[in-house]
Amino acid sequence: MNAQQAHDVVTRALREVAPDLDGVDGKARLREDLDLDSLDFLSFVEQLGERSGIRIEEDDYPALTTVDSAAGYLTARTGQGR
């Protein structure tokens, strides 16, 4: 998965949880700036895993703080680098 594909996966997963996020900046913090509560965040992680086919462990949650970092995480996990 390249960087653009990863970004698209993250965006689609995020829209499942918070559909009214048009124009979200890639650097916006998911939990703080987008106001995702714990359940929303877990739903996002679940969607992200389903859409990417990657099992995301709780230890990896700190890598999912922004749209950009989540996309970077997916890219790295699929071995494509940045």
C-alpha positions as CSV (number, residue, x, y, z in Angstrom):
1,M,0.0,0.0,0.0
2,N,1.5,3.3,-1.0
3,A,1.1,6.6,1.0
4,Q,-1.9,7.8,-1.0
5,Q,-3.7,4.5,-0.7
6,A,-3.0,4.5,3.0
7,H,-4.3,8.0,3.4
8,D,-7.5,7.0,1.5
9,V,-8.0,4.0,3.8
10,V,-7.6,6.2,6.9
11,T,-10.0,8.8,5.6
12,R,-12.7,6.3,4.7
13,A,-12.3,4.6,8.1
14,L,-12.6,7.9,9.8
15,R,-15.7,8.9,7.9
16,E,-17.4,5.7,9.1
17,V,-17.0,7.0,12.7
18,A,-17.3,10.7,12.1
19,P,-19.0,11.4,8.7
20,D,-19.0,15.2,8.9
21,L,-15.2,15.7,8.7
22,D,-14.9,17.4,5.3
23,G,-11.6,19.1,4.9
24,V,-9.8,17.5,7.8
25,D,-6.2,18.5,8.0
26,G,-3.8,15.5,8.1
27,K,-2.1,16.8,11.2
28,A,-5.3,17.1,13.2
29,R,-5.2,14.9,16.3
30,L,-8.0,12.4,16.1
31,R,-8.9,12.2,19.7
32,E,-8.2,15.8,20.7
33,D,-8.9,18.0,17.7
34,L,-11.6,15.8,16.1
35,D,-13.1,15.0,19.5
36,L,-13.2,11.3,19.1
37,D,-14.1,9.6,22.4
38,S,-12.7,6.2,23.4
39,L,-15.5,4.3,21.7
40,D,-15.2,6.4,18.5
41,F,-11.5,5.8,18.4
42,L,-11.9,2.0,18.9
43,S,-14.5,2.0,16.1
44,F,-12.0,3.9,13.9
45,V,-9.3,1.3,14.7
46,E,-11.7,-1.5,13.9
47,Q,-12.6,0.1,10.6
48,L,-9.0,0.8,9.8
49,G,-8.1,-2.9,10.4
50,E,-11.0,-4.2,8.3
51,R,-10.3,-1.9,5.4
52,S,-6.5,-2.4,5.4
53,G,-6.4,-6.1,6.3
54,I,-3.9,-5.3,9.0
55,R,-4.4,-6.5,12.6
56,I,-3.8,-3.4,14.8
57,E,-2.7,-4.2,18.3
58,E,-3.4,-1.9,21.3
59,D,0.3,-1.2,21.6
60,D,0.2,0.4,18.2
61,Y,-2.5,3.0,19.1
62,P,0.0,5.7,19.8
63,A,1.0,5.5,16.1
64,L,-2.6,6.4,15.2
65,T,-2.8,10.0,16.6
66,T,-3.4,11.9,13.3
67,V,-4.6,11.1,9.8
68,D,-1.0,11.4,8.6
69,S,0.5,9.2,11.3
70,A,-2.2,6.5,10.8
71,A,-1.5,6.5,7.0
72,G,2.3,6.3,7.8
73,Y,1.6,3.4,10.1
74,L,-0.3,1.5,7.4
75,T,2.3,2.3,4.8
76,A,5.1,1.0,7.1
77,R,3.1,-2.1,8.0
78,T,2.7,-3.1,4.4
79,G,6.4,-2.6,3.7
80,Q,6.1,0.2,1.2
81,G,8.0,2.8,3.2
82,R,7.1,6.5,2.6
